[in-house]
Amino acid sequence: MDAHWTMINGGIGHQQINTVLTGMNIPSISFPSLKSRDLEVGRAFEFVAEESCDKIVPNDERKIVEQAQNDFSVISQEEEFLDLLDAHDVKAVVIEDNWPKVLDEVAHKEIIQEPAYIVECWNGAFKKMKLSPGDLDELFSNLTLTLKKVIATLKYLNIENTGELNCDPELDKVKIVTKCYSVIETSSNSADIDKMTNGETVSFWQSDGNARSHWLRLRLKPDVVLRRLMIAVAANDQSYMPQQVTVAVGRNPRSLQEIRDVHIPSNVTGFVTLLENANVSSPFVQINIKRCLSDGCDTRIHGLRTVGYQIMKNKGVSVSDASAIWYLSLLTSLVTVSMESNPVLVQTVLQNTR
């Protein structure tokens, strides 16, 4: 049972576990036997997943989900429900019959996929750190991410152009984003973009056009700062494999400026980092395939990954707004009280507050 929990937690399937067992000279396990174990631990796993989901889902989203589970027909057309689906990039048409499945997929993405990706991105850095269990406890207890802390980190890393982030740290919060773009455009074959973004590196987007004319263009989400950009390539693509790639950014597609030039070795298979510890807030980011291996004509991209953060504006009344409201209320009361007894004061107040 413990081994099966480990498989589920690690995202390991039937073929992978048998590969491990073979390497350890242990008899393999059949798919029916593995499936029977799935049924045994399934309900317990669902309970743990639901409990974990309840802990990480914001209160406003939790209320919407609970309403959808209780009376889907009422909440399904409400704006907040549609906003919830959009926030989690749900592309399917959601009806009452497929709502439980959609909810499971969203929970799996939030609880397993995105944290696993973040772990992968930070794994190298954390391996170099010597943290005791007590240090980890202190780290997590102080892990309330604010804009002030992000700016301090960027300054520590000597990253420039942080002037745009000088907002009120008490009113703004920061959200880690693993899909920093809202739209992807390509120089050709736009219908195959999903083959590059589906998480499966066996599939790929393939260009169709003249050599050295291929590009991918990302339009970043509002208030998102791009920190990391990666593409997946495969050495066995031979002349389709990108060899020289540049990254350009700008406020529009006509004003792009190159900020990075990357040479990819011919023996690489997997993800290649194009930007690391960047601070890109320009709306457009374009990946240009300047040259393919053996000067090939078309190119193939097997995957695309981004990591950044988004400044979340506080929708409440700010301190400055509250002060202005208080000041205007005070003036209104003063003018009202003084109308009869001191008309000169009334005129003075009105003259200086127009």
C-alpha positions as CSV (number, residue, x, y, z in Angstrom):
1,M,0.0,0.0,0.0
2,D,2.8,2.4,0.9
3,A,4.5,1.7,-2.5
4,H,1.3,2.4,-4.3
5,W,0.9,5.7,-2.5
6,T,4.4,6.5,-3.6
7,M,3.6,5.7,-7.2
8,I,0.6,8.0,-7.1
9,N,2.5,10.8,-5.4
10,G,5.3,10.6,-7.9
11,G,3.1,10.3,-11.0
12,I,4.5,6.9,-11.9
13,G,2.5,4.6,-14.1
14,H,2.4,0.8,-14.9
15,Q,5.4,0.8,-17.4
16,Q,7.6,3.0,-15.2
17,I,7.2,1.0,-12.1
18,N,7.9,-2.3,-14.0
19,T,11.1,-0.7,-15.4
20,V,12.2,0.1,-11.8
21,L,11.3,-3.4,-10.6
22,T,13.2,-5.0,-13.5
23,G,16.3,-3.0,-12.6
24,M,16.0,-4.3,-9.0
25,N,15.6,-7.9,-10.3
26,I,12.1,-8.0,-8.8
27,P,9.2,-9.7,-10.7
28,S,7.0,-7.2,-12.6
29,I,3.4,-6.4,-11.6
30,S,0.5,-6.9,-14.0
31,F,-1.8,-4.1,-15.0
32,P,-5.0,-5.7,-13.5
33,S,-3.2,-6.1,-10.1
34,L,-2.1,-2.5,-10.2
35,K,-5.6,-1.4,-11.1
36,S,-7.1,-3.4,-8.2
37,R,-4.7,-1.4,-5.9
38,D,-6.0,1.8,-7.5
39,L,-9.6,0.8,-6.4
40,E,-8.4,0.0,-2.9
41,V,-6.7,3.4,-2.3
42,G,-8.9,5.4,-4.6
43,R,-11.4,6.7,-2.1
44,A,-8.7,7.5,0.5
45,F,-6.7,9.3,-2.2
46,E,-9.9,11.3,-3.2
47,F,-10.4,12.3,0.4
48,V,-6.9,13.5,0.8
49,A,-7.0,15.4,-2.5
50,E,-10.3,17.1,-1.6
51,E,-8.9,18.0,1.8
52,S,-5.8,19.5,0.2
53,C,-7.8,21.3,-2.4
54,D,-10.0,22.9,0.4
55,K,-6.8,24.2,2.1
56,I,-5.3,25.9,-1.0
57,V,-8.4,27.2,-2.8
58,P,-9.3,30.8,-1.9
59,N,-12.5,31.3,0.0
60,D,-14.3,33.1,-2.8
61,E,-13.5,30.2,-5.3
62,R,-14.4,27.6,-2.6
63,K,-17.9,29.1,-2.3
64,I,-18.4,29.1,-6.1
65,V,-17.3,25.4,-6.3
66,E,-19.6,24.5,-3.4
67,Q,-22.5,26.2,-5.1
68,A,-21.8,24.4,-8.4
69,Q,-21.8,21.0,-6.5
70,N,-25.1,21.8,-4.8
71,D,-27.0,23.4,-7.6
72,F,-25.1,23.5,-10.9
73,S,-28.0,24.9,-13.0
74,V,-28.2,28.1,-10.9
75,I,-24.5,28.9,-10.7
76,S,-23.4,27.8,-14.2
77,Q,-24.5,31.0,-15.9
78,E,-23.2,33.4,-13.2
79,E,-20.3,35.6,-14.1
80,E,-18.2,34.6,-11.1
81,F,-18.5,30.9,-12.2
82,L,-17.4,31.8,-15.7
83,D,-14.5,33.8,-14.3
84,L,-13.4,30.8,-12.2
85,L,-13.3,28.6,-15.4
86,D,-11.3,31.3,-17.2
87,A,-8.9,31.8,-14.3
88,H,-8.0,28.1,-14.5
89,D,-7.8,28.0,-18.3
90,V,-10.7,25.6,-18.7
91,K,-11.3,25.3,-22.4
92,A,-14.1,22.6,-22.4
93,V,-17.8,23.5,-22.5
94,V,-18.8,22.7,-18.9
95,I,-22.2,21.1,-18.2
96,E,-23.6,19.4,-15.2
97,D,-22.5,15.9,-16.5
98,N,-18.8,16.7,-17.0
99,W,-18.5,19.3,-14.1
100,P,-17.0,16.7,-11.6
101,K,-14.4,15.6,-14.2
102,V,-13.5,19.2,-15.0
103,L,-13.1,19.9,-11.2
104,D,-10.9,16.9,-10.8
105,E,-8.7,18.1,-13.7
106,V,-8.4,21.6,-12.2
107,A,-7.5,20.2,-8.8
108,H,-4.9,17.9,-10.3
109,K,-3.3,20.8,-12.1
110,E,-3.3,23.0,-9.1
111,I,-2.2,20.4,-6.5
112,I,0.2,18.2,-8.6
113,Q,1.2,19.6,-11.9
114,E,2.0,23.2,-11.1
115,P,3.8,22.5,-7.8
116,A,5.8,19.7,-9.5
117,Y,6.9,22.2,-12.2
118,I,7.9,24.8,-9.7
119,V,9.9,22.1,-7.8
120,E,11.7,21.1,-11.0
121,C,12.5,24.8,-11.7
122,W,14.0,25.4,-8.3
123,N,15.5,22.0,-7.7
124,G,19.0,22.9,-8.7
125,A,19.1,26.0,-6.5
126,F,17.7,24.3,-3.4
127,K,20.2,21.4,-3.8
128,K,23.0,23.9,-3.2
129,M,21.4,25.2,0.0
130,K,22.0,23.5,3.4
131,L,18.7,23.7,5.2
132,S,17.9,21.9,8.3
133,P,14.3,20.9,9.2
134,G,14.2,23.9,11.6
135,D,15.3,26.2,8.8
136,L,12.6,24.8,6.5
137,D,9.9,25.4,9.2
138,E,11.1,29.0,9.6
139,L,11.2,29.5,5.8
140,F,7.6,28.3,5.3
141,S,6.3,30.2,8.4
142,N,7.6,33.5,6.8
143,L,6.5,32.6,3.3
144,T,3.9,35.3,2.8
145,L,4.8,36.7,-0.6
146,T,4.4,40.4,-1.0
147,L,5.5,42.9,-3.7
148,K,8.0,44.4,-1.3
149,K,9.8,41.1,-0.9
150,V,9.9,40.5,-4.7
151,I,11.4,43.9,-5.3
152,A,14.0,43.3,-2.6
153,T,14.9,40.0,-4.3
154,L,15.2,41.6,-7.7
155,K,17.5,44.3,-6.3
156,Y,19.6,41.6,-4.6
157,L,19.9,39.8,-7.9
158,N,20.9,43.1,-9.6
159,I,18.0,42.9,-11.9
160,E,17.2,46.2,-13.5
161,N,13.9,47.9,-14.5
162,T,12.1,47.4,-11.3
163,G,10.8,51.0,-11.3
164,E,7.4,49.9,-12.7
165,L,6.9,47.6,-9.6
166,N,7.1,50.4,-7.0
167,C,3.5,50.0,-5.9
168,D,2.1,49.9,-2.4
169,P,3.4,46.6,-1.0
170,E,0.5,46.5,1.5
171,L,-2.1,46.8,-1.2
172,D,-0.6,44.5,-3.8
173,K,0.1,40.8,-3.7
174,V,2.1,38.6,-6.0
175,K,1.0,35.3,-7.6
176,I,3.4,32.8,-9.1
177,V,2.3,32.1,-12.7
178,T,3.4,29.1,-14.8
179,K,1.4,30.1,-17.9
180,C,2.5,33.7,-18.4
181,Y,0.9,34.1,-21.8
182,S,-2.7,34.6,-23.0
183,V,-2.0,34.0,-26.7
184,I,0.6,32.2,-28.8
185,E,1.1,33.1,-32.4
186,T,3.4,31.3,-34.9
187,S,5.0,32.1,-38.2
188,S,3.1,29.1,-39.7
189,N,1.0,26.1,-38.8
190,S,-0.9,27.8,-36.0
191,A,-3.3,24.9,-35.9
192,D,-0.6,22.7,-34.3
193,I,0.3,25.1,-31.4
194,D,-1.4,22.7,-29.0
195,K,1.1,20.0,-29.9
196,M,3.8,22.2,-28.4
197,T,1.8,23.2,-25.2
198,N,0.1,19.9,-24.3
199,G,2.9,18.8,-21.9
200,E,3.9,15.9,-24.1
201,T,7.4,16.3,-25.5
202,V,6.8,13.5,-28.0
203,S,4.5,15.8,-30.0
204,F,5.7,19.0,-31.6
205,W,4.9,22.1,-33.6
206,Q,6.5,22.1,-37.0
207,S,7.0,25.2,-39.1
208,D,6.3,25.5,-42.8
209,G,8.2,28.1,-44.7
210,N,11.6,29.5,-45.7
211,A,14.7,28.8,-43.6
212,R,15.4,31.3,-40.8
213,S,12.0,32.8,-41.0
214,H,10.3,30.9,-38.2
215,W,9.1,32.4,-34.9
216,L,6.8,31.9,-31.9
217,R,5.3,35.0,-30.3
218,L,3.8,35.1,-26.8
219,R,1.4,37.8,-25.6
220,L,1.9,38.1,-21.9
221,K,-1.0,38.3,-19.5
222,P,-1.7,41.7,-17.9
223,D,0.5,42.6,-14.9
224,V,2.7,39.5,-15.5
225,V,6.5,39.6,-15.3
226,L,8.3,36.8,-17.2
227,R,11.2,35.3,-15.2
228,R,11.9,32.1,-17.1
229,L,11.4,30.9,-20.6
230,M,12.2,27.4,-22.0
231,I,11.6,25.4,-25.2
232,A,12.0,21.6,-25.7
233,V,14.0,20.2,-28.6
234,A,15.1,16.8,-29.7
235,A,18.5,15.7,-31.1
236,N,16.9,13.0,-33.3
237,D,15.1,15.7,-35.2
238,Q,18.4,16.3,-37.0
239,S,18.0,19.2,-39.5
240,Y,14.6,20.2,-37.9
241,M,16.4,20.9,-34.6
242,P,16.9,24.6,-33.7
243,Q,20.6,25.5,-33.3
244,Q,20.5,29.3,-32.9
245,V,17.6,30.9,-31.1
246,T,17.1,34.6,-30.1
247,V,14.5,36.2,-27.8
248,A,13.1,39.6,-28.6
249,V,10.6,41.7,-26.5
250,G,8.6,44.8,-27.1
251,R,5.4,46.8,-26.7
252,N,4.1,45.6,-30.1
253,P,5.2,43.2,-32.8
254,R,6.8,46.0,-34.8
255,S,9.1,47.3,-32.1
256,L,10.7,44.1,-30.9
257,Q,14.3,44.2,-29.6
258,E,16.5,41.1,-29.2
259,I,17.7,40.6,-25.6
260,R,19.2,37.0,-25.8
261,D,21.0,34.9,-28.3
262,V,21.2,31.2,-27.5
263,H,23.2,28.4,-29.2
264,I,21.8,24.9,-28.6
265,P,24.3,22.0,-28.8
266,S,23.3,19.3,-31.3
267,N,23.2,16.5,-28.7
268,V,20.6,18.1,-26.5
269,T,17.2,16.5,-26.0
270,G,14.8,18.1,-23.6
271,F,14.1,21.6,-22.3
272,V,16.6,24.4,-23.1
273,T,16.5,27.6,-21.0
274,L,16.3,30.8,-23.1
275,L,15.7,33.2,-20.3
276,E,16.7,32.8,-16.6
277,N,16.1,35.3,-13.8
278,A,14.7,37.7,-16.4
279,N,12.4,40.6,-15.6
280,V,10.3,40.9,-18.8
281,S,7.2,43.0,-18.5
282,S,6.8,43.9,-22.2
283,P,3.5,42.7,-23.7
284,F,5.2,40.7,-26.5
285,V,7.9,38.1,-26.3
286,Q,9.1,36.5,-29.6
287,I,11.3,33.4,-30.0
288,N,13.1,33.5,-33.3
289,I,14.6,30.4,-34.9
290,K,17.6,31.9,-36.6
291,R,19.2,28.7,-37.7
292,C,18.5,24.9,-37.6
293,L,21.0,22.1,-37.4
294,S,22.7,21.5,-40.8
295,D,21.0,24.7,-42.0
296,G,17.7,22.9,-42.2
297,C,14.7,24.6,-43.7
298,D,11.9,24.0,-41.2
299,T,12.0,23.5,-37.4
300,R,10.3,21.6,-34.6
301,I,9.5,22.7,-31.1
302,H,8.4,20.0,-28.7
303,G,7.5,22.0,-25.7
304,L,7.2,25.5,-24.2
305,R,7.5,26.5,-20.5
306,T,7.2,29.9,-18.8
307,V,7.5,31.0,-15.1
308,G,6.8,34.4,-13.8
309,Y,4.7,36.3,-11.3
310,Q,1.6,38.5,-11.5
311,I,0.8,41.6,-9.4
312,M,-2.6,41.1,-7.9
313,K,-4.3,44.4,-7.3
314,N,-6.3,44.7,-4.0
315,K,-9.9,45.5,-4.9
316,G,-10.6,47.1,-1.5
317,V,-10.4,50.8,-0.7
318,S,-6.8,51.9,-0.3
319,V,-5.5,54.1,2.5
320,S,-5.2,57.1,0.1
321,D,-8.8,56.6,-1.1
322,A,-10.1,56.3,2.4
323,S,-8.2,59.5,3.4
324,A,-9.7,61.3,0.5
325,I,-13.2,60.2,1.3
326,W,-12.7,61.2,5.0
327,Y,-11.4,64.6,3.9
328,L,-14.3,65.3,1.6
329,S,-16.8,64.2,4.2
330,L,-15.2,66.5,6.7
331,L,-15.3,69.4,4.3
332,T,-18.9,68.7,3.4
333,S,-19.9,68.7,7.1
334,L,-17.9,71.9,7.7
335,V,-19.6,73.7,4.8
336,T,-23.0,72.5,5.9
337,V,-22.6,73.7,9.5
338,S,-21.1,77.0,8.5
339,M,-23.6,78.0,5.8
340,E,-25.6,80.3,8.0
341,S,-23.0,81.4,10.5
342,N,-20.0,82.0,8.3
343,P,-20.7,82.5,4.6
344,V,-17.1,83.7,4.0
345,L,-15.7,80.4,5.2
346,V,-18.0,78.6,2.9
347,Q,-16.8,80.5,-0.1
348,T,-13.1,80.0,0.9
349,V,-13.6,76.2,1.2
350,L,-15.4,76.0,-2.1
351,Q,-12.7,78.1,-3.9
352,N,-9.9,75.9,-2.7
353,T,-11.5,72.5,-3.3
354,R,-12.8,72.8,-6.8
